[in-house]
């Protein structure tokens, strides 16, 4: 079984990939919240975003990470 750990990159040949632009529904929540995700219960802070995935899954995302990785569309 292969095992990979943070900070210890395996000596492999890597390819470049760009994540597909898949639209998701989202809403910024202005108070702390808890959401049931596929990985269990996760907490969101005031100002974090609630994302609805393409299969109906929900998860919180930190506002700073949201701003860096998502663009709102009209």
C-alpha distances in whole Angstrom, upper triangle without the diagonal:
4,7,10,13,17,19,16,16,14,16,16,19,20,22,25,25,28,27,30,33,32,35,35,37,37,40,40,41,44,43,40,38,35,33,30,27,24,23,26,29,29,32,34,37,41,41,37,36,35,33,33,30,31,30,32,29,31,30,32,31,33,36,36,32,34,37,35,33,35,39,41,42,46
4,7,10,14,16,13,12,10,12,12,16,16,19,21,22,25,25,27,30,30,33,33,36,36,38,39,39,42,41,38,36,34,32,30,27,24,22,25,28,28,31,33,35,39,38,35,34,34,32,32,29,30,29,31,29,30,28,30,29,31,34,33,30,32,34,32,30,32,36,38,40,44
4,7,10,12,10,11,9,12,13,16,17,20,22,22,24,24,27,30,30,33,32,34,34,36,36,37,39,38,35,34,31,30,28,25,22,20,23,26,26,28,30,32,36,36,32,32,32,30,31,28,29,29,31,28,28,26,28,27,28,31,30,27,30,32,30,28,31,34,37,39,42
4,7,9,7,7,7,11,12,15,15,17,19,20,22,22,25,28,28,31,30,32,32,34,34,35,37,36,33,32,30,29,27,24,22,20,23,25,24,27,28,30,34,33,30,30,30,28,29,27,28,28,30,27,27,25,26,25,26,29,27,24,27,29,26,25,28,32,34,36,40
4,6,6,7,9,13,14,17,16,19,20,21,23,22,26,28,29,31,30,32,31,33,33,33,35,34,31,30,28,28,27,24,22,19,22,24,23,25,26,28,31,31,28,28,29,28,29,27,29,29,30,27,27,24,24,23,24,27,25,22,25,28,25,24,27,31,34,36,40
4,6,7,10,14,15,18,16,19,19,20,21,21,25,27,27,29,29,31,30,31,30,31,33,32,29,29,27,26,26,23,22,19,22,23,22,23,24,26,29,29,26,26,27,26,28,26,28,29,30,26,26,23,23,21,21,24,22,20,23,25,22,21,25,28,31,34,38
4,6,10,12,15,17,16,19,19,21,22,23,26,28,29,31,31,33,32,33,32,33,35,34,32,31,30,30,29,27,26,23,26,27,25,26,27,28,31,30,28,28,29,29,31,29,31,32,33,30,29,26,25,23,23,25,23,21,24,26,23,23,26,30,33,35,39
4,6,9,12,15,15,18,19,21,23,23,27,29,30,33,33,35,34,36,35,36,38,37,35,34,33,32,31,28,27,24,27,29,27,29,30,31,34,34,31,31,32,31,33,30,32,33,34,31,31,28,28,26,26,29,26,24,27,28,25,25,29,32,35,38,41
4,6,8,11,11,14,16,17,20,21,24,27,28,31,31,34,33,35,35,36,38,38,35,35,33,32,32,28,27,25,28,30,28,30,30,32,35,34,31,31,32,30,32,29,30,31,33,30,30,28,28,26,26,28,26,23,26,28,24,24,27,30,34,36,40
4,6,9,10,14,16,18,21,22,25,28,29,32,32,35,35,37,37,39,41,41,38,37,35,34,33,30,28,26,29,31,30,32,33,34,38,37,33,33,34,32,33,30,31,32,34,31,32,29,30,28,29,31,29,26,29,30,27,26,29,33,36,38,41
4,7,9,13,16,18,21,23,26,29,31,34,35,38,38,40,40,42,44,44,41,41,39,37,36,33,31,29,33,35,33,35,36,38,41,39,36,36,36,34,36,33,33,34,37,34,35,33,33,31,32,34,32,29,31,32,29,28,31,34,37,39,43
4,6,10,13,15,19,20,24,27,28,32,32,36,36,39,39,41,43,43,41,40,38,37,35,32,30,28,32,34,33,35,36,38,40,39,36,35,35,33,34,31,31,32,35,32,33,31,32,30,31,33,31,28,30,32,28,27,30,33,36,37,41
4,7,10,13,17,19,22,25,27,31,32,35,36,39,39,41,44,44,42,41,39,38,37,33,31,30,34,36,34,37,37,38,41,39,36,35,36,33,34,31,31,32,34,33,34,32,33,31,32,34,32,28,30,31,28,26,29,31,35,36,39
4,7,10,13,15,18,22,24,27,28,32,32,35,35,38,40,41,39,38,37,35,34,30,28,28,31,33,32,34,33,35,38,36,33,32,32,30,30,27,27,29,31,30,31,29,30,27,28,30,28,25,26,27,24,22,25,28,31,32,36
4,7,10,13,15,19,21,24,26,30,30,34,34,37,39,40,39,38,36,34,34,30,28,28,32,34,32,34,33,35,37,35,32,31,31,28,29,26,26,27,30,29,30,28,29,27,28,29,28,24,25,26,23,21,23,25,29,29,33
4,7,10,13,16,18,22,24,27,28,31,31,34,37,38,37,36,35,33,32,29,27,27,31,33,31,32,31,33,35,33,30,28,29,26,27,24,24,26,29,27,28,26,27,25,26,27,25,21,22,23,20,18,20,22,25,26,30
4,7,9,12,15,18,20,24,25,28,29,31,34,36,34,33,32,30,30,26,25,25,29,30,28,30,29,31,33,30,27,26,26,23,23,21,20,22,25,24,25,24,24,22,24,25,23,20,20,21,18,15,17,19,22,23,27
4,6,9,12,15,17,21,21,25,26,28,31,33,32,31,30,28,28,25,24,24,28,29,27,28,27,29,30,27,25,23,23,20,21,18,18,21,23,22,23,22,22,20,21,22,21,17,17,18,15,12,14,16,19,19,23
4,6,8,12,13,17,18,21,23,25,28,30,29,28,27,25,25,21,21,21,25,26,24,25,24,26,28,25,22,20,20,17,17,15,14,17,19,18,19,18,19,17,19,20,19,15,15,16,14,11,12,14,16,17,21
4,6,9,12,16,17,21,23,26,29,31,30,28,28,25,25,22,21,23,26,27,25,27,25,27,28,26,23,20,20,16,16,14,13,16,18,18,19,19,20,18,21,21,21,17,16,17,16,12,12,13,15,15,19
4,6,9,13,15,18,20,23,26,28,28,27,27,24,25,22,22,23,26,26,25,26,24,26,26,23,21,18,18,15,15,13,12,15,17,17,18,18,19,17,19,19,19,16,14,15,14,11,9,10,12,12,15
4,6,10,12,16,19,21,25,27,27,25,24,22,22,19,19,21,23,24,23,24,22,25,25,23,20,17,16,12,12,9,8,12,14,14,15,15,17,16,19,19,20,17,14,16,16,12,10,11,12,12,14
4,7,9,13,16,19,22,24,25,23,23,20,21,19,19,22,24,24,22,23,21,23,23,20,18,15,14,10,10,9,8,12,13,14,14,15,16,15,18,17,19,16,13,15,16,12,9,10,9,9,11
4,6,10,13,16,19,21,21,19,19,17,17,15,17,19,20,20,19,20,18,20,20,18,15,12,10,7,6,6,7,10,10,11,10,11,13,12,16,15,17,15,12,14,15,12,10,11,10,10,12
4,7,11,13,17,19,19,17,18,15,17,15,17,20,20,20,18,18,16,18,18,16,14,10,8,6,5,7,9,11,10,11,10,11,12,12,15,15,18,16,13,15,17,14,11,12,10,10,12
4,7,10,13,15,16,14,15,13,15,15,17,19,19,18,16,16,13,15,15,12,10,7,5,4,6,9,11,14,12,12,9,10,9,10,12,12,15,14,10,12,15,13,10,11,9,11,12
4,6,10,12,13,12,14,13,16,16,19,20,20,18,16,15,12,13,12,10,9,6,5,7,9,12,15,17,14,14,11,11,10,10,12,11,14,14,11,13,16,15,12,13,10,12,13
4,7,9,11,11,13,13,17,17,20,21,21,18,15,14,10,10,9,6,6,4,6,9,12,15,18,20,17,16,13,12,9,9,10,8,12,13,10,11,15,15,13,13,11,14,15
4,6,8,8,11,12,15,16,20,20,19,16,14,12,8,8,6,5,6,6,7,10,13,16,20,21,18,17,13,12,9,10,11,10,14,15,13,14,18,18,16,17,15,18,19
4,7,9,13,14,18,19,23,23,22,19,16,13,10,8,5,5,7,9,11,14,17,20,24,25,22,21,17,15,12,13,12,11,14,16,15,16,19,20,18,19,17,20,21
4,6,10,13,17,18,22,22,20,17,14,11,8,7,4,7,8,10,12,15,18,21,25,25,22,21,17,15,12,14,13,12,16,18,16,18,21,22,21,22,21,24,24
4,7,10,14,16,19,19,17,13,11,7,6,4,5,8,8,10,11,15,17,20,24,24,21,19,15,13,11,12,11,12,15,17,16,18,21,21,21,23,22,25,26
4,7,10,13,16,16,14,10,9,6,5,6,8,10,9,10,9,13,15,18,21,21,18,16,12,11,9,11,12,13,17,17,16,19,21,21,21,23,22,24,26
4,7,9,13,13,10,7,6,4,6,9,11,13,11,11,10,13,14,16,20,19,16,14,11,9,8,12,13,15,18,18,17,21,22,22,21,24,23,26,27
4,6,10,10,8,6,6,6,8,11,13,14,12,11,8,10,11,13,16,16,13,10,7,6,7,11,13,16,19,18,17,20,22,21,20,23,22,24,26
4,7,8,6,5,6,9,11,15,17,18,15,14,11,12,12,13,16,14,12,9,7,7,10,13,16,19,21,20,19,23,24,22,22,25,24,26,28
4,5,5,6,7,10,12,15,18,19,15,14,11,10,10,10,13,12,10,7,6,6,9,12,15,18,20,18,17,21,22,20,20,23,22,24,27
4,6,8,10,13,15,19,22,22,18,17,14,13,12,11,13,11,11,7,8,8,12,14,17,20,22,20,19,23,23,21,21,24,24,26,28
4,7,8,12,14,18,21,22,18,17,15,14,15,14,16,15,14,10,10,9,12,14,17,20,22,19,19,23,23,21,22,25,26,28,30
4,6,10,13,17,20,21,18,17,15,15,15,15,18,16,15,11,11,10,12,15,17,20,22,20,21,24,25,23,24,27,27,29,31
4,7,10,13,16,18,15,15,13,14,15,16,19,18,16,12,10,9,10,13,15,18,21,19,19,23,24,23,23,26,26,28,30
4,7,10,13,15,12,12,11,12,14,15,19,18,16,13,10,7,7,10,11,15,17,16,16,20,21,20,20,23,23,26,28
4,7,10,12,10,11,10,13,15,17,21,20,18,15,12,9,7,9,10,13,15,15,15,18,20,20,20,23,23,26,28
4,7,8,6,8,8,11,14,16,20,20,18,15,12,9,6,7,7,10,12,13,12,15,17,17,17,20,19,23,25
4,6,5,9,10,14,17,19,23,24,21,19,15,12,9,9,8,9,11,13,13,15,17,18,18,20,20,23,25
4,6,9,11,14,18,20,24,25,23,20,17,14,11,11,9,9,12,14,13,15,18,19,18,20,19,22,24
4,7,10,13,16,19,22,24,22,20,16,14,10,10,8,6,9,12,10,11,15,16,15,16,15,19,20
4,7,10,13,16,19,21,19,17,13,10,7,6,5,5,8,9,8,10,13,13,13,15,14,18,20
4,6,10,12,16,18,15,14,10,8,6,5,6,6,10,10,7,10,13,12,11,13,12,15,17
4,7,10,13,14,12,10,7,6,5,6,9,10,13,12,10,13,15,14,13,15,13,16,18
4,6,10,11,9,8,6,5,6,7,11,11,14,12,10,13,15,13,11,13,12,14,16
4,7,8,6,6,5,7,9,11,14,15,18,16,13,16,18,15,13,15,14,15,17
4,5,5,5,6,8,11,12,16,17,19,16,14,17,18,15,13,15,15,16,18
4,6,7,9,12,15,15,19,20,22,19,17,20,20,17,15,17,16,16,18
4,6,9,12,15,17,21,22,24,22,20,23,23,20,18,20,20,20,22
4,6,10,13,16,19,21,23,21,19,22,23,20,18,20,19,19,21
4,7,11,13,17,19,21,19,17,21,21,19,18,20,19,20,22
4,7,10,14,15,18,16,15,18,19,17,16,18,18,19,21
4,7,10,13,15,13,12,16,17,15,14,17,17,19,22
4,7,9,12,11,10,13,15,14,13,16,16,19,21
4,6,8,7,6,10,11,10,11,14,14,17,20
4,6,5,6,9,10,11,11,14,15,19,21
4,5,5,6,9,10,10,12,13,16,19
4,5,5,6,9,10,12,14,18,21
4,5,5,6,8,11,13,17,20
4,5,5,5,8,10,13,17
4,6,6,7,9,13,16
4,6,8,11,15,18
4,7,10,13,17
4,7,9,13
4,6,10
4,7
4
